[in-house]
Amino acid sequence: MQSVRRRLIPLCLSFVLFSSASAAAENDSAIAPPSLFPIPAGLEPAVEFWKKVFSEFGMAQLVYFDPLDMSKIYEVTDVGEENRPKEYIDAERVRIAAAHGVDIERVKAQRGIKERTAAGIKRSGRYIARIRQIFQENGLPPELTFLPIVESSYEINARSSSGAVGIWQFMPRTGKRYLRIGRGIDERKDPLEASRAAAAFLNEAYERLGSWPLAITAYNYGPAGVGRAVEAVGSDNLMDLIQKYDHRYWGFPSKNFYAEFLAAVEIGSDLERYFPGLEMDAPVEIKEVAVKRNTSLTALASSFKLNRDQLLGWNPALSPSTRVVPAGYRVKLPTDRSVKPLVVLAKNSGETKEKPRVVHHRVRRGDTLYDIAKRYGASVHHIARVNGMRQSQILRVGTTLRIPQI
């Protein structure tokens, strides 16, 4: 990174202007053939289940179902939106299992997210045309731009219990391959920069794995992990991996990720059916200005005739502690200054950093991540990420782990 220069005006900048409306028009004739995203035989019940979770069941409802046959929904109970303790859910699972004559492992709980899905699709109107344009420029099918319905509901402030951030939910380690993440700047929070990163990641995953079902699954499980699964099973059919791959870290979330994506695509492509009358937010027209040299935030704001808060409002990747904007960063600016900045829009629509839903577990002699994950109904992968550790790491007795919950 170059040293900061005291006298930076006139600034060395290059300009890129885009139009959300024109991108939307182009998208109408650019929908990819359905064959790119097939529903593998046997995955249909899972897709139907996730469509109901996204569009029928509300946040106050807990759905008890069979994770091995997701066409079986045992009960849907109204419990309110507050978290229910594990003891309550386990007691309900025992009761339901006994009532239906099945093993307790055949009863799993899932909250509905109908309201969250609708709110996410609504707010996506601000960015979706430009995001589709980015994916089109990378030769990617536009259906992939519905993936944030699964990941974040298009919340720029979304933060998971495992540390994933932004609408594309990049973890720091993966995000740093494509984005600037450091003191005063985190491009995971920028919907356009994060979309460019997601396009690059998905492109690489597809080139490596050869199909979209595998590449999309890799967005959750990692390209290397999916590659190992393919090699172990001797098949690149996703259903073969779901049914035959035996690995402690290959759990329910990864097995269902592609089904969730397919559900999101169908819902996002047919709003009148799933959310009749839902009006999407108006597109926000943004001008991007690439900074050629390290430039102070104050100098940038002054050059664009904005105050500091206004510039930060249009650039969610920059924090109030930012002093220098690095070379190559694309400053986001409004084409219409009467429009509220992105950060203000997010705040007004109720977007907040997602509060991690976690419990704490004190490691005892003989504990393994696999045993702990099974006990709490959590994912080994997520527990490891939340606690900044390797999945194969030996646990130290007395250590307290954070366990992400439903």
C-alpha positions in Angstrom: 0.0 0.0 0.0 1.4 3.4 -0.9 2.1 6.0 1.7 -0.5 8.7 2.3 0.0 11.9 0.4 -0.9 15.1 2.1 -2.0 17.0 -1.1 -4.3 14.9 -3.1 -6.6 17.3 -4.9 -7.1 17.1 -7.8 -7.7 13.4 -7.2 -6.7 10.7 -9.7 -10.0 8.9 -10.3 -11.6 6.7 -12.9 -15.4 6.7 -13.3 -17.9 3.9 -13.9 -21.6 4.6 -14.1 -24.3 1.9 -14.1 -28.0 2.0 -14.6 -30.2 -0.4 -12.5 -33.1 0.0 -14.9 -31.2 -1.0 -18.0 -29.6 -3.9 -16.2 -33.1 -5.1 -15.2 -34.2 -4.9 -18.8 -31.3 -6.9 -20.0 -32.0 -9.5 -17.4 -35.5 -10.2 -18.7 -34.0 -11.9 -21.8 -31.0 -13.5 -20.0 -32.6 -16.2 -17.8 -30.6 -19.4 -17.9 -32.1 -22.7 -19.1 -33.7 -24.7 -16.2 -31.3 -27.6 -17.0 -28.5 -25.7 -15.4 -30.2 -26.2 -12.0 -31.8 -29.6 -12.1 -33.6 -31.1 -9.2 -31.9 -34.5 -8.6 -34.3 -37.4 -8.3 -35.0 -37.7 -4.6 -34.4 -34.1 -3.7 -37.9 -32.9 -4.5 -39.3 -33.3 -0.9 -36.5 -31.2 0.4 -37.1 -28.4 -2.1 -40.9 -28.4 -1.3 -40.1 -28.3 2.4 -37.8 -25.3 2.1 -40.4 -23.5 -0.1 -42.8 -23.8 2.9 -40.2 -22.6 5.4 -39.4 -19.6 3.2 -43.0 -18.7 2.2 -45.6 -20.4 4.5 -44.3 -20.8 8.0 -43.7 -17.7 10.1 -40.9 -16.8 12.6 -43.2 -17.6 15.5 -43.6 -21.2 14.3 -41.4 -24.3 14.9 -41.7 -27.0 12.3 -41.0 -30.6 13.4 -40.1 -32.8 10.5 -38.3 -35.9 9.4 -34.8 -34.9 8.2 -34.5 -38.2 6.2 -37.9 -37.8 4.5 -38.7 -34.1 4.5 -42.2 -34.7 3.0 -43.1 -35.7 6.6 -44.0 -32.7 8.7 -45.1 -34.0 12.1 -46.3 -30.8 13.8 -46.1 -27.0 13.4 -46.4 -25.2 16.7 -46.7 -21.6 17.6 -43.9 -20.7 20.1 -43.3 -17.0 19.6 -40.2 -15.4 18.1 -38.1 -15.7 21.2 -35.5 -18.5 21.2 -36.7 -21.7 22.9 -34.1 -23.5 25.0 -32.7 -26.8 23.8 -34.4 -28.6 26.7 -37.8 -27.5 25.5 -37.1 -28.5 21.9 -35.7 -31.9 22.9 -38.7 -32.6 25.1 -41.0 -31.8 22.2 -38.9 -34.1 19.9 -39.2 -36.9 22.4 -43.0 -36.4 22.6 -43.4 -36.3 18.8 -41.2 -39.3 18.2 -43.2 -41.3 20.7 -46.5 -40.2 19.1 -45.3 -41.2 15.7 -43.4 -44.4 16.6 -40.1 -43.2 15.3 -36.6 -42.7 16.7 -35.9 -39.2 18.1 -33.2 -38.7 15.4 -36.0 -38.8 12.9 -37.5 -35.6 14.4 -35.8 -32.2 13.7 -37.0 -28.7 14.4 -36.8 -25.7 12.0 -38.2 -22.2 12.4 -40.2 -20.6 9.7 -38.9 -17.5 8.0 -41.7 -16.2 5.9 -41.5 -12.6 7.2 -37.8 -12.5 6.8 -38.0 -13.8 3.2 -40.6 -11.3 2.2 -38.6 -8.4 3.8 -35.4 -9.6 2.1 -37.0 -9.8 -1.4 -38.5 -6.4 -0.9 -35.1 -4.8 0.0 -33.3 -6.6 -2.8 -35.0 -4.2 -5.2 -32.4 -1.7 -4.3 -29.5 -3.8 -5.6 -30.8 -6.8 -7.6 -30.6 -5.3 -11.1 -27.0 -4.3 -10.6 -26.1 -7.6 -9.0 -27.5 -9.4 -12.0 -25.5 -7.2 -14.3 -22.3 -8.2 -12.3 -23.1 -11.8 -12.7 -24.0 -11.4 -16.4 -20.6 -9.7 -16.9 -19.0 -12.8 -15.4 -20.9 -15.1 -17.7 -23.0 -16.5 -14.8 -26.7 -17.4 -14.8 -28.9 -14.7 -13.1 -30.6 -17.3 -10.9 -27.5 -17.3 -8.7 -28.4 -13.8 -7.5 -31.3 -15.4 -5.5 -28.7 -17.1 -3.2 -28.8 -14.3 -0.7 -32.4 -15.2 0.1 -30.8 -18.3 1.7 -27.7 -16.6 3.1 -28.8 -13.2 4.5 -32.2 -12.0 3.1 -30.1 -9.3 1.4 -29.2 -7.6 4.7 -26.0 -5.6 4.3 -25.5 -5.7 8.0 -26.1 -9.4 8.4 -23.6 -11.1 10.7 -23.9 -14.8 11.6 -22.9 -16.4 14.8 -19.9 -17.9 12.9 -18.6 -14.5 11.8 -19.9 -14.5 8.2 -20.8 -10.9 7.1 -22.9 -9.2 4.5 -25.5 -10.2 1.9 -23.2 -13.0 0.6 -22.1 -14.1 4.1 -18.4 -14.3 3.5 -16.2 -15.6 6.3 -13.0 -13.5 6.9 -10.6 -16.1 5.5 -12.6 -16.7 2.3 -13.5 -13.0 1.9 -9.8 -11.9 2.0 -9.2 -13.8 -1.2 -11.5 -11.5 -3.1 -12.2 -8.4 -0.9 -10.5 -5.8 1.2 -11.0 -6.7 4.9 -9.0 -4.8 7.5 -8.9 -1.9 9.8 -11.5 0.6 8.7 -12.7 -1.3 5.7 -14.7 -4.4 5.2 -16.0 -4.9 1.6 -18.2 -7.8 2.7 -20.7 -5.2 3.8 -20.8 -3.6 0.3 -23.5 -5.3 -1.7 -21.8 -4.7 -5.0 -18.2 -5.6 -4.0 -19.5 -8.7 -2.2 -21.4 -9.7 -5.3 -18.3 -9.4 -7.4 -16.6 -11.7 -4.9 -19.5 -14.1 -4.9 -19.4 -14.3 -8.7 -15.7 -15.0 -8.7 -16.1 -17.7 -6.0 -19.0 -19.4 -7.8 -17.2 -19.2 -11.1 -14.1 -20.9 -9.7 -16.2 -23.6 -7.9 -18.1 -24.4 -11.1 -14.9 -24.6 -13.1 -13.5 -27.0 -10.5 -16.5 -29.2 -9.9 -18.3 -29.1 -13.3 -21.9 -28.7 -12.2 -24.0 -26.1 -10.5 -25.5 -28.4 -7.9 -22.0 -29.2 -6.7 -20.7 -25.6 -7.1 -23.6 -24.2 -5.1 -23.2 -26.8 -2.4 -19.5 -25.7 -2.3 -20.6 -22.2 -1.3 -21.6 -23.8 2.0 -19.2 -26.8 2.4 -16.2 -25.5 0.4 -14.9 -26.6 -3.0 -12.2 -28.8 -1.5 -14.8 -30.5 0.8 -17.2 -31.2 -2.1 -14.3 -32.4 -4.2 -13.3 -34.9 -1.5 -16.9 -36.1 -1.2 -17.1 -36.7 -5.0 -13.8 -38.7 -4.9 -14.9 -40.7 -1.9 -18.3 -41.7 -3.4 -17.0 -42.0 -6.9 -20.0 -39.9 -8.3 -20.6 -36.3 -9.1 -24.4 -36.7 -8.5 -25.4 -34.6 -5.5 -28.0 -37.2 -4.3 -25.3 -39.8 -4.2 -23.2 -37.5 -2.0 -26.2 -36.8 0.3 -27.1 -40.5 0.6 -23.7 -42.2 0.6 -20.9 -39.8 1.7 -20.1 -40.6 5.3 -18.2 -37.9 7.1 -18.8 -36.3 10.5 -18.6 -32.8 9.0 -21.0 -33.5 6.1 -24.2 -32.6 7.9 -27.7 -31.5 7.4 -27.0 -27.8 6.5 -24.6 -28.8 3.7 -26.8 -31.6 2.4 -29.7 -29.2 2.1 -28.0 -26.1 0.8 -28.8 -26.7 -2.9 -32.4 -27.6 -2.1 -32.7 -24.3 -0.2 -31.2 -22.5 -3.2 -33.7 -24.1 -5.6 -36.6 -23.1 -3.3 -35.3 -19.5 -3.2 -35.0 -19.4 -7.0 -38.6 -20.6 -7.5 -40.0 -18.1 -4.9 -37.9 -15.2 -6.2 -38.9 -16.0 -9.8 -42.7 -16.1 -9.0 -43.4 -13.5 -6.4 -47.1 -13.1 -7.4 -47.6 -16.8 -6.4 -45.7 -16.8 -3.2 -45.9 -13.2 -2.0 -48.8 -11.6 -3.9 -48.8 -7.9 -3.8 -45.3 -7.6 -2.5 -43.6 -4.4 -3.8 -39.9 -4.4 -4.1 -37.9 -1.3 -3.0 -37.0 1.1 -5.8 -33.6 0.6 -7.5 -30.9 2.8 -6.2 -28.8 4.4 -8.9 -25.1 4.4 -7.9 -22.0 5.8 -9.5 -18.7 4.1 -8.8 -15.5 6.0 -8.7 -12.2 4.0 -8.6 -9.5 5.7 -6.5 -6.1 5.4 -8.1 -4.1 6.4 -5.1 -4.4 6.1 -1.3 -6.6 9.0 -0.4 -7.8 10.4 2.8 -11.5 10.0 3.5 -11.8 13.8 4.2 -10.3 14.6 0.9 -12.6 12.3 -0.9 -15.7 13.7 0.8 -14.6 17.2 0.0 -13.9 16.4 -3.7 -17.4 15.0 -4.1 -19.0 17.9 -2.1 -20.2 15.6 0.6 -19.6 15.6 4.3 -18.0 12.7 6.0 -21.2 11.1 7.2 -22.8 11.3 3.8 -19.8 9.6 2.2 -19.9 6.9 4.8 -23.6 6.5 4.3 -23.1 5.5 0.7 -20.1 3.3 1.4 -21.1 0.5 4.0 -17.6 -1.0 3.5 -16.0 2.0 5.3 -16.3 2.4 9.0 -16.3 5.7 11.1 -12.7 4.9 12.0 -11.6 5.0 8.4 -8.9 7.6 7.7 -7.4 6.5 4.4 -9.3 4.9 1.5 -6.9 2.5 -0.3 -5.9 2.6 -4.0 -8.3 0.6 -6.2 -11.3 1.0 -3.9 -14.5 1.9 -5.8 -16.2 4.8 -4.0 -20.0 4.5 -4.2 -21.9 7.8 -4.9 -25.5 8.6 -5.7 -26.6 9.8 -9.1 -29.6 11.4 -7.3 -28.5 13.1 -4.1 -32.1 13.4 -2.8 -32.1 9.6 -2.3 -31.3 8.3 1.1 -27.8 6.6 1.4 -27.6 2.8 1.5 -26.7 2.7 5.2 -29.6 5.0 6.1 -32.0 2.8 4.0 -30.7 -0.3 5.8 -31.2 1.3 9.2 -34.7 2.6 8.3 -35.8 -0.8 7.1 -34.9 -2.5 10.3 -31.7 -4.2 9.2 -29.5 -4.9 12.2 -26.6 -7.1 12.9 -28.0 -10.5 13.5 -27.6 -11.4 17.2 -25.8 -14.7 17.4 -28.0 -17.4 18.9 -25.6 -19.4 21.0 -25.3 -21.5 24.1 -22.0 -22.2 26.0 -20.5 -25.6 26.6 -17.6 -26.3 29.0 -15.4 -29.0 27.6 -15.2 -32.2 29.7 -12.8 -35.1 29.5 -13.6 -37.2 26.5 -15.6 -34.5 24.6 -15.1 -34.3 20.8 -16.6 -31.7 18.5 -18.6 -34.4 16.9 -20.1 -35.5 20.2 -20.8 -31.8 21.2 -22.5 -31.0 17.9 -24.7 -34.1 18.2 -25.7 -33.2 21.7 -26.8 -29.7 20.8 -28.1 -30.5 17.3 -25.5 -28.1 15.8 -23.0 -28.4 13.0 -19.4 -29.4 13.7 -18.4 -27.0 10.8 -20.2 -24.1 12.4 -19.0 -24.8 15.9 -15.4 -24.8 14.7 -15.9 -21.5 12.7 -17.6 -19.8 15.7 -14.7 -20.7 18.0 -11.9 -20.1 15.5 -10.6 -23.6 15.5 -9.9 -26.5 13.1 -12.5 -29.3 12.9 -9.9 -31.8 13.8 -8.5 -29.9 16.7 -8.2 -31.7 20.1 -10.3 -30.0 22.7 -8.8 -28.8 26.0 -10.7 -29.8 29.1 -12.2 -26.7 30.8 -12.4 -24.7 27.6 -15.7 -23.0 27.0 -17.1 -23.3 23.5 -19.9 -21.2 21.9 -22.5 -23.4 20.2 -24.7 -21.8 17.5 -28.4 -22.6 17.8 -31.4 -22.6 15.6 
